[in-house]
Amino acid sequence: MARVTGRHAHAHSHLDAPDGPDVGSRPGARRALLAFLGVAGLATVLGLVLLWPQGDARVEDASAAFVAPGVTFQSAEVTDVAEACPAPQPAGGTGGTGSDPAAPTPGTSRGDVERQQGCGQVSARVLTGDEAGTEVTVGVPPEVSRSGLRSGDRVQLLQVPSQAGTETPFSFVNVERNAPIGWLALAFVVVVALVARLRGLLALVGLGVGALVLVRFVLPALLEGGDGLLVAMTGSSAIMFVVLYLAHGVSVRTSAALAGTLLGVAVTAAIGILAIDRTRLTGVSDETGQLLATFLTDLDFQGLLTCAVIVAGLGVLNDVTITQASAVWELRAVAPELGRAELFTRGMRIGRDHIASTIYTIVFAYSGAALSVLLLLSFYERPALSLVSTEDFAEEIVRTLASGIGLVLAVPITTAIAALTVEAARPRDTADA
């Protein structure tokens, strides 16, 4: 009995999670796993060093082209909101002399309607800049007037340098939403802290690190013309190393999930490259892409789309891999007599259920993000197959399917890694002893 206990104790490692089940790992498999992660970590560090953005001046030139010299953005507090103007009637429509006396004359423009009726206007007091304290009136789109804008809200105004003898002109830019978004973010942090406690807070720290990698490395590197595939692989690997170990602890179980995640990212990248090439996607599908193409002529938009495919699947990929690794460890804890093949089979039963629910999550998440596009295409009443071929629709389909394939294949990959890494089967009576 003492000999068995000694072997069991030797199978454990200081890497095993302190809050996980009392299950060890195979020394040989553990060394192979850590060697793989060591190579991946060194490659990630090397990629960060070689691809780190150097602060190319052309990024500043591109950003300066959006605003004319002397133009500034000012904050203002809303003091009064007029009702939204009715939509201009097309020529030949009802209105003017029709049954509704308040309706605009047929063919009148929005500017004419505002001048005639005084609608669609917002009065505001400028809070920043040289004109602070000045009361101004600006026109806003009808949807802004109908959104619930009221006195006390803050808006952002564009100020153009005044000409000699003329009043400084202002125009509406957008509603400032920092305060409500900040309160919502605070509520999110509080709920996570109360429910998930320390583990949830560590996950939030990892999320912050991930955002920092995206803002300080991925985006600037892409703007400087970096290869989209290499930038995405390097940034994703760096994020996953930090997020997984920070949120789930340093353990063999987490390492198995990390290895599965990295391999899943590689599969997603391969599928994404192949799909983008075969579908001849350009990566320029909307006004944002066209604007980038105007100022960044040497930006590889297909590489940018590949990067988007990889980054889009990170969160869900991390979810399924850590779940599969934990499932295998828990199965070993409650059924120490199971062989590795049976352990893999039972782990995959859990994985299949997780795959089904996660696929729904991916598809509906993309559908919700593209709901306006779906409505517009439905309004056009075009055949479904012709919609699939449109650039904006095809991009979402390729992004969803490439991420989905990587996600699905990550489940058996992670389950196999965990089943091979966890300690060997033992008779139940020996384990209990």
N, C-alpha and C positions, 0 to 999 in steps of 0.2 A: 504493500500500500504506500509506503514511504517512497519507493522508487517511482511509482506512477505519479505521485504528487510532485516529485521533483521534476519529472519530464514535463508535466503540465505547467509548472511554474517557469521552466526554461522556454516554453513556447511563447510566453508572453513577451511583449516588448514595451519599452517606455513610450513608444508611439501610440499604443492602444489608448483609445479615449477613456478618460477617467469616469465619465458618466455613462459609458456604454455598457453592454453586457459583458460578463466575465468570460470572454472568449479571446484566445490568443491567435497567432498567425504562424504560418510556416516560415522558418528562417530563410530557406532558399528562395521561396517565392517573394518574401518581403524584400530581400536584397535585390532581386531582379526588378521589382516594382520601383524601389527607391532609385535604382540605377537609371531606369527609364525616365523617372521624374527629374533626376539630376541633369541628365542630358537635355531634357526639355527646358528646364530652368536656365541652364547655361545658354541655350539657343535663344531664349526669351531675352536675357540680359544683353546678349550680343546684338540681337535685333533692335533693342531699345537704343543701344549706343550708336549703331550704324544709321538707324532711321530717324533718330531724334531731330526734330525740326531746328533749323538754324536761324529762324527769324528772317525769312526772305522778304525784302522790301516790297516786292510786288503785291503781297497781301495787303499792305497798307495802301498802296496805290489803288487797288481794286475797291477797298472799302471807301476811300475818299471820293470815288466816282459817283457814289449814290447821292451825294449832297453837294449843292453848288457852294462856292466860296462865300463865307459869311453867314450861311444858314445855320440856325441853332434850334435845338428842341427845348421847350420850356414846359414846366408843370403848371397846371391851373386847377382851381377849385370851381366846380359847377355851382352857379347861383340860380339858374332858371333853365327849364327845358320846355320848349314849345312842342306841340303835337307834331307827329310825323306827317309829312305831306302825302296826299294821295298819289298813287302811281299815275304817271302821265298816260293819257289815253291815246291809242294809235289813231291815225287819221281815219275817219269814217266810223269811229266807235261812238258810244254814247257819252254824254257829258256836255258841258257848256250850256246849251239850251235845252238839255234833256230833262228828265224828271228830277235829277239831283242838282240843285242850284249851287252846291258847294264843290261840285266836280270841276276839274280844270277844263279849259277849252281844248278840243281835240288837236293833237299835234304839238301841244306846248311842252317845253323841256322842263327838266327838274328845276333848273335855275330860275326860269320864268315863274314856275309855280311858287317857289320860295319867296320871290319878290312880290308876287301878287297877294299871297295869303299870309306871309310872315311865319310860315310853318318850317319845320325841319331846322330850327335854329337852337343853339345852345349859348347861353350867357355864362361867362366864367371870369373869375378874377385870377390874373397871372400871379404865380407865387415865386417864380425864379427869374433870373436875368435882370437886365437893365430896366425892363418894363414892369417889374414886380409891383403889384397893387393896381395895375391897370385893368379896367373892366372891358372885356371884348365880347363880341358876338360872332360866332362861326357857324357855318352850316355843317350838318352831319348827315350821314346816310340814313335812310328811313329805318333800317334794321337796328341802328344804334338808338334811335329815339324810342323804338318799341321794345328795347331790351330791358327796360326798367331803370334807365339812367335818371338820377334825381339830384336835387341840391345836396351838396356835401361830397359828392363823388369827385374823383380827380381824373383829369384827362391830360393827354400829352398834345401840345400844340407845336406846330412848325412855324418858326419866326423867320421871315425874310428881311434882310437889311432894308431899312426905310430909305426912300429917296428924299431928296431935298424938298421940304415943304409938304410932305405927305405923311400920313399916319402909318406907323409900323404895322404891316399886315400880318395876320395870324391865320393859320388854317388847321383844321382838326387832323390829328394823326391816328390816335387810338385812345381807348380807355385804360387808365392805369389800374392794374389788378394786383399789384404787389401785396397789398395788405390782406385781402381775402385769401389769396394763394398762400401767404405766410401763415395765416391762422389754420388753414386746412392742413398744411405741412406739419404744424405743431400738433394738431389733433392726431395726425397719423403717427407721429413719434410717441406721443403719450399712450395711445392705444397699444402700439407695439411693445412699449416698455412695460405696461401693466399686464399684458397677456403673455408675451414671450420672455419678459424679464431680460436677464443679462444676454442670453443668446440672441434675442431680438435686437438689442442695442448693438451688439457686435455685428449683426447683419447690416444694420444701418450704417455703421462705420465702414464696412466693406462696400456698401453701395456708394458711399461718398468717395472712397478710393477709386471705384470703378468710374464714377463721373469725372474724377480728376484725370484719370488716364485718357478718357475720351476727349476732354477739353484741352489738356496740355500736350497730348501726344498724337492721338489719332487724327483729330481735325486739322491741327497745324501741319502734320506730315502730309495729309492728303492735299491740302492747299498748296504745299510746296512741290507737288508733283510726285510724291512718293507712290510706290507700287501699292495699289489697293489691296491685293492679296497679302503681301508681306506685312503691310501695316496692320491689317485686320487680324492676321494670325498672331503677330507679336502682341498687339494690344489685348486681344482676347485671352491669350495665355497669361499675360501679366495680371489681368483682372481676375481670372479664375484661381491662380495661385493664391492671391491675397484673400479673395472673398471666401473660398472654401475653407482654408485653414483658419481664417479669423472667425467665421461664423460657426463652424462645426468642430473646431479643435484639431490639434495636430495628432493624427492617429493613422494607423494602417488602413482603417476603414475609410477615412477621408481621402487618403492617398489613392485608394482603389477608385473612389468616385472621381477624383481629379484626373486620373489616367483615362477613365472612360469618357470624361468630358473633353479632354484634349483630342482623343481619337474621334469623338463625335464631331468636334469642330473641323477636324481634317476631312471627314466624310462630307460634311455640309459644304465646305469650300470646294471639294472636287465636284460634287453634284452641281453647285452653283456655277462654277466655271463652264462646265459642259452645257448646262441648260442655257446660259446667257449666250454662248457661242452658237448653239444650234437654233435658238429662237431669234437670233440676230437683233437682240435688244441693244438699244443705243445708250441707255442710262439717262436720257433726256426725255422725260415724259410729261413734264408740267412747266408752269411758268418759272418755278424756282430753278429747275435744271437749265432752262433757256437763259435765265439771267446769269447763272454761273458760267455757262458756255460763252456768254458775251464778254465777261471780264477775265475768265481763266481759260484761255484758248488751248493751253497745253495740258489741261486736266484730263486724265483718263477716266471717262464717265463709265465705261464698262467695268473698270477696276473699282470705281466708286460703288457701283451696284453690287459687285462681288463682296465688297466690304460690308455693305448694308445687309446682305443675305447672312453673312457670318455673325455680325453683331446682333441681328434681330433674333437669332435663336439661342443666344447665350443663357438668358434667364430660365427658359423652360428646360433647356438641356441640363443645366445645373440641378434643376429640380428633380428630374427623373434619375440622374446618376447617383445623387446622394441618397435618394429613396431606395434604389436597388441595392447599393452597398449596405445600407442599414438593414434592409430586409434579409439579406444573406447572413449578416452577423446575428440578427435576432433569431433566424431559423436555426443557426448552429447552436445558439444558447438554449433553445427549447427542445431541440432534437439533435443532440450530439452524436447519435448513432448513424445519421444519414451520410451516405457516400456523397462524393462531390457531384456525380451525375444527377443524383436525386435532389441534391441541394440546388443545383442549377435549374432543374425542371420546376421545382416549387417556387424558386425565385422568379422564374419567368411567368408563372401564373399571376403573381402579383404585378409583374411588369406589364403584362398584356392589359390588365384593367387600367393601369396607369396610362398606358399608351392611348387607350380609347378616350379617356377623359381629357388628356392633354391635347389630342388632335382637335377635339371640340374647342378647347381654349384657344389654340392657334388660329383656327379658321374664323371663329367668331370675333376674335380680337382684330384681325385684319379686316373683316367685314365691317365692324364698327368704325374703324379708322377711315375706311373708304366708303362710308355710307352715302355721302354726298355724291360721289362719283357713280355709285350704283343707282341712286335716284335719277341722276341726269341721264344715264344710259337707258334706264327703264322708260323715262319720258320720251326718248327718241324712238322707242318701240323697234329697236333693231333686233335681228335674230341673235340668239345667244351665242352661236358659234362665231359670228362676225365680231361680237364684243370681245371674245377671248383673244382675238388677234390684235386689238388695239394696244398701243405701247403702254399706256398707264395701267390698263387692266392686266396685260401680260406680265408686267413687272411684279404686281402683287401676287399673281398666281405662281410665278417662278420663285419668288421669295418664300411663299408659304410652303410650296411643295419641297423645295430644297431643304428648308429648315425641318420640315416634317420627316423627310427621309433620314436626315442626320439624327433626328430625335429618336426615331424608331430603331435604327441600327445601334444607337448608343445603349439601348436597354440590354440586348444580349451581350454586347461587348463588356459593359460594366458588370453585369451579372457573372459572366465567365471569369473576369479578373478577380472579383470578390470571392467566388467559389474556389478558385485556385489558390488564393492568398490566405483564406481563413484556415485555422488549424484543422488537422486531420480528424476523421470520425473516431469516436471512442464509445465503447459500450456504455449504456445509460447508467448501470449500477456503478461503474468505475467513475463516471463523471459526477454522479451524486456524491460518491465518497470523497 
